[in-house]
Amino acid sequence: MRCALSNCLHHPRRLAATAALALSGLLVVDASAATKAPQAFEASYRLKVSGWPSATITHHLSQEDNHWRSDMRFSIAVVSGEERSRFSVADDTTRALLYNSSYSLFGIGNDYQLKEGELTTLDRQTALFELSRRAGNEQCTEAAPCDVRFLDHEGEEEHYRYYLDSQQPISVPAGEFEALNVVLLNAEKRDRELHLSFHPDWPGLVLSAEYIKNGERETRIALTEFNPDGGATP
């Protein structure tokens, strides 16, 4: 997110990945840093991708028994996708339990699943949550960025480096919010980077995201609605 079906199916996966990194990824970091406890919420984002009409992403973070669930869904014209993850948070440690994703074009697509035994590090949905609550506590700078590793939808590990660019308010369609503004750099593909803004008090809540390739912005996500009392599983 060309003409051959296999190439077309790559696009919804790319869109969802950007969304979920808001959505390409995220991390294994020092668990000693003080972090915010998770809170349930519902959010909507406006997704803009170069060459595609704009679309809406829905994002739910909810608690189910002793674990948490993150659910993201989107639909653009004939393309749709969703990602779901289950994870636990205990003693300031986040543990990935299950990851599911599906992407389709004209109703034809693929489903993916990573079970706990296959999650050798965090899946990208869980990692997005984890990075958002640690970004303001890590000593990661542009001169000395921190490593970020996560599993994609097929279980392949991806490697980024990240740093906290600033802590200052940003304005999005949903309003003005305090923000942790983070930059992620692809460790293997130097022409690609992701700019993410997180809410400092709501782990997992993305305020905005921009995917940049070869110096050009290809994808943008911005928060349009936020319900802090939500989080019910859709």
N, C-alpha and C positions, 0 to 999 in steps of 0.2 A: 503497500500500500505504500501488453504487448499482445501478442495475438495468440500464441500457443497457450493452451490451457495451463500447462505447468508454469509458464511465466506469469500468467494472470494470477494464479493462486499464490504466487510469491507476494503480490502486492497487498492482499489483506493481512498476511502475516506481518509484513513490514509496518503497515498502519497500526496494527494492534501492538506490535512491539514498541513503536514510538509512543503510543498511547499509554501503554503499561509502564513505560518509562517516562512514562508519560509520554514513555511508558516504555527503552532498550536496556534497562537493567538493574541489578545493583549489588550487594556487598557482603564482605566479611570484615568486621572491624573490631577494635578493642572493646570488649564488653564491660570494661571498668568505668567507662564514661557514664555520668548520670543521664538518664533518659526519661522521657515522658511516658506515662502509662497510656495504652491504647484507649480510645473512646469511639463508640459507634457513631457513624454519620452516613448521610446520603449526599451525593454531590453530582452535578452535571457540568460537563465541559463542552465548549465549542471546539470542534476539530476542523482545522483547515490544512489541506494538503495540496501542494502545487499540482494543477491539472485536474483536480477533482472538486465537486461541489462540497460546501461545508456540511458538517454532520454533528450529531450530538453523541457524546460518550456519557454513559451513566456509571457511577462508581458507588458501591455500597461497602462499607466496612461494618461487620456485625459480629457479635459474640454468640457462639453456639456451644453450650455446655462449658468445657474447659479449654476450648480453642477459639480462634478467631477466623473469620472468613473475609477475604477481599474478592470482590466481583466487579469486573469491568466489561461493558458491552458497548458496541457501536454498530452503526449501519450507514454505509455511504452508497447511494444509488443501488447497484446490484451486488455490492460487496458487504459482507457482515462478518463480525468476529466477536469472540468473548474469551476472557481469561478468568479463571477462578483459582484461588489458592486457599488452603487451610494451614494454619500455623499456630503454635503455642508460644506464650511469653511467660517465662518463669525465671526468677532470680536474675532479671535484667538480660536474659538470653532468649533470643528468638530462634525457634526450631521449625523448619519447614516440614509439613506432614503430607501434603497432597497438592498436586497442581494439575489442572485440566484446562485445555484450550481448544477452540474450534474456529475455523475460518472457512468461508464459502464465497463462491462467485456463481451467480445464477442458480443458487441452491446446490451447487456441487462443490465439495471441499473435503477437508480432512479434520479429524479429531486427534488430539494428543493427550497423553497422560503421563505424569511422573509420580510414582509412588514413593513413600518415605525412604525405602531402601535405595532408590535411584537418585535421591536428592542429596548428592555428595556435598553440595553447598546450596545456598538459597536459590529458589526459583525467582524470576524477575518480579512477580507480584509481591511476594514476601520481602524481597530485597528492597523494593521501592518503599515499603513501609519502614523497614529497618534503617535505610539511609536517611529518611526524612526525620526520624527522631534522634539521630546521632550527628547530623550535619553541623549543628551549632556547638558540639562538644569535642569534636576532633581537632587536633592541631594540624590541619591540612591546608597548605598554602599553595599559591601558584608556583612558587619556587620549589616547594617540596610537597607535591600532591600525594594523596593516599591511594592505595590500590583498591579496586572494586572488582569483585568477581561474582558472576551469577550464571545460572543455567538458562539457556533459551528453551523454546517450546519442545525441541527435540532432545534436550538433555546435554547439549554441547555447551561447554564453558566459554563465556565471553569475558574479556578483560578490559577494564577501563581504569582511568585514574581520575580522581576528583579533588576539588578544593572548594572551600567556602569563599565565594567572591565578595559578598557583602551581606549585611543584616540591615535592611531598610524596607520601608513600606513599598508596596506596588499596587497599582490600580488595575483591576480586571472588571469585566462586566458585572460580576456579583458585588463589587464594592472595592474599598481600599482596605488592605490587610498588612499587618506586619509580616515580614517574609525572611526566610533563610534562602539566599540566592546562591545556587550551587552550579558549578561547571564540571561536566564530565567529558573526558577526552578519551577517544578510542585508542587503546595502547598499540594496536596493530595497524589501524588505518588513520593516519595522522590528519587526514582531511575532514574527519568527522568529529563533531562534538555535540553535546546536549546541554542546554541551559535549563535548569529546573528551579522553580521557586516553591518552597514548602511553607505551610503555616507552622510556626514554632510550637503551638500548643495542641495541634491535632495531628498526631502521627499518621502518615499515609495520605493526608490531604494535599493535593497538588494545586497550587494557585495558577501556575502557568508553566509551559514547557515549550522549548523551541529546538528542533533538530536541524543542524546546520551541516551542509556538505559542500566542500570546495568553496567555502565562504558565502554560500547562498542558503537562505532559510527555506527548507523544503516542507517542513511541517510545524504547525503551531497549535497549541492547546491552551485554552483560557477558561477559568472557572466562571460559570454563569449562574449556578444556583448552589446553595449550601444549606443543608438542614442538619443542625447539630443534634437534634433529637431523633434522627432517623437511624438507618443502619439495618432495617429489617431485610432479611434475605428476599430477593425478588422472586 
